[in-house]
């Protein structure tokens, strides 16, 4: 029902969108994915085979399909938000939000950015504070960041500001700004929010 409502809504007044829908169990949808190429994939968390079956589809799109995924959730629950980004989602969207917001979400993700609200970001920051620092490597296994840059990333993920990071690492504040600039440049991000989401989107993928 949701997929048909969305298809109908986007067909009326939403220029620039071509919508295809896949319904059924996670296994059925995964089997149909190779014949459907999408720039952005909106995946419902609840499918015919369970309330969290959509995560399996998300994981499959991450490993085998060149698409950016948005997870469609019923409500903002920390464990579901964290799981979605950890498994490769570029954004989370809620059924209670407007169609206009969904259009903006899809366009934002299609442009290579993340879509996340303040409450969801808080869930991610809290989760990161309980995890060991992630090692970010390139396709050949070479670390993308220096040890000190990894220290800065860890403290940014803990929610610290530049001055606090400088005090913790016993360096000048301008040095932290330089570190963060180089980190952003190496990882292709442009803000602290994108950095946190980048870490989650690469955790568990081997990088």
C-alpha positions in Angstrom: 0.0 0.0 0.0 2.8 2.4 0.9 4.6 1.8 -2.3 1.6 2.4 -4.4 0.7 5.6 -2.5 4.2 6.9 -3.1 4.2 6.1 -6.8 0.8 7.8 -7.2 2.0 10.9 -5.2 5.2 11.3 -7.2 3.4 10.8 -10.4 1.4 14.0 -9.7 3.4 17.2 -9.4 6.8 15.8 -8.6 8.8 16.4 -11.8 12.1 14.7 -12.3 11.2 11.5 -10.5 10.6 8.2 -12.1 9.3 5.7 -9.5 9.5 1.9 -9.6 8.2 -0.2 -6.7 9.2 -3.7 -5.5 7.0 -5.4 -2.9 6.9 -8.7 -1.0 9.4 -10.4 1.2 13.0 -9.3 1.6 14.2 -12.4 -0.3 11.8 -11.7 -3.2 12.9 -8.0 -3.4 16.6 -8.9 -3.2 16.0 -11.3 -6.1 14.4 -8.5 -8.2 17.1 -5.9 -7.5 19.5 -6.8 -10.4 16.8 -5.9 -12.9 16.1 -2.5 -11.4 18.7 0.2 -11.3 17.9 3.2 -9.1 19.8 6.3 -8.2 18.1 6.4 -4.8 16.4 3.4 -3.1 13.7 4.0 -0.4 13.5 0.9 1.7 10.8 0.2 4.3 12.0 -1.4 7.5 8.9 -3.6 7.6 8.3 -6.1 4.8 6.1 -9.2 4.4 8.6 -11.3 6.3 9.0 -9.2 9.4 9.3 -5.7 11.0 13.0 -5.4 10.4 13.3 -7.4 7.1 14.1 -4.2 5.2 17.6 -4.1 6.9 18.4 -7.3 4.9 17.5 -5.5 1.6 19.6 -2.5 2.8 22.6 -4.7 3.4 22.3 -6.3 0.0 22.0 -2.9 -1.8 25.2 -1.8 0.0 27.3 -4.8 -1.1 26.1 -5.5 -4.6 24.2 -2.5 -6.1 25.3 1.0 -7.0 22.5 3.0 -5.3 22.1 5.4 -2.4 19.6 4.1 0.2 17.2 5.8 2.5 15.6 3.8 5.3 11.9 4.4 5.8 11.1 4.0 9.5 7.9 4.1 11.6 9.5 6.1 14.4 12.8 7.3 15.7 14.3 4.6 17.8 18.1 4.7 18.6 18.8 1.1 17.7 17.0 1.3 14.4 18.7 4.6 13.4 22.1 3.3 14.3 21.5 0.0 12.4 20.4 1.8 9.3 23.5 4.0 9.0 25.8 1.2 10.1 24.4 -0.9 7.3 24.9 1.7 4.6 21.9 4.1 4.6 22.6 7.6 3.5 19.5 8.9 5.3 16.5 7.9 7.4 13.0 9.1 6.8 9.8 8.7 8.8 6.3 7.8 7.7 4.9 10.8 9.6 6.9 13.3 7.6 5.5 15.1 4.5 5.9 14.1 0.9 7.5 17.5 0.3 10.2 16.5 2.8 10.6 13.2 1.2 11.3 14.9 -2.2 14.0 17.0 -0.5 15.4 13.9 1.2 15.7 12.0 -2.1 17.3 15.0 -3.9 19.7 15.6 -1.1 20.9 11.9 -1.0 21.1 11.8 -4.8 23.5 14.8 -4.6 25.8 12.7 -2.4 24.8 14.2 0.9 23.4 12.6 4.1 19.8 13.2 5.4 19.6 13.1 9.2 17.7 15.0 11.8 19.1 16.4 15.1 17.5 13.6 17.2 18.9 10.9 15.0 22.4 12.5 15.0 22.3 12.4 18.8 21.6 8.7 18.6 24.6 8.2 16.4 26.9 10.3 18.6 25.9 8.4 21.7 26.5 5.1 19.9 29.9 6.2 18.6 31.0 7.1 22.1 30.7 3.4 23.1 32.6 2.0 20.2 36.3 1.7 19.5 37.7 4.2 17.0 37.2 3.0 13.5 40.2 2.4 11.2 39.4 3.9 7.8 41.4 2.2 5.0 41.4 2.4 1.2 40.6 -0.5 -1.1 44.1 -1.8 -0.7 44.0 -1.7 3.1 46.2 1.4 3.5 45.0 3.7 6.3 43.4 6.9 5.0 44.3 8.9 8.2 47.3 9.3 10.4 47.2 8.2 14.0 46.7 11.8 15.2 44.0 12.4 12.6 42.2 9.2 13.9 42.5 10.7 17.5 40.8 13.9 16.2 38.0 11.9 14.5 37.4 10.0 17.7 37.1 13.2 19.8 34.9 14.8 17.1 32.6 11.8 17.3 32.5 12.2 21.1 31.0 15.7 20.5 34.0 17.7 21.5 34.6 21.2 20.0 38.0 22.3 18.6 39.1 24.0 21.8 38.3 20.9 23.9 40.1 18.6 21.4 43.1 20.9 21.5 43.2 20.7 25.3 42.8 16.9 25.3 45.6 16.4 22.7 47.7 19.3 24.2 48.1 21.2 20.9 47.1 24.6 19.6 43.5 25.1 18.5 44.6 26.2 15.0 46.4 22.8 14.7 43.1 21.0 15.3 41.4 23.2 12.6 44.2 22.1 10.2 43.7 18.5 11.2 40.0 18.7 10.6 40.5 20.4 7.2 42.8 17.6 6.1 40.4 14.9 7.4 37.5 16.4 5.5 39.6 16.6 2.4 40.8 13.0 2.6 37.4 11.6 3.3 35.4 13.9 1.0 33.2 15.3 3.7 32.5 19.0 4.6 31.1 19.0 8.1 31.2 17.3 11.4 27.8 15.8 10.8 29.0 14.2 7.5 32.1 12.9 9.2 30.1 11.1 11.9 27.8 9.6 9.2 30.8 8.7 7.1 32.2 6.7 10.0 28.9 4.8 10.4 28.5 4.2 6.7 32.0 2.6 6.5 31.9 0.6 9.8 31.3 -3.0 9.1 32.1 -2.8 5.4 35.8 -3.7 6.0 37.0 -0.1 5.6 
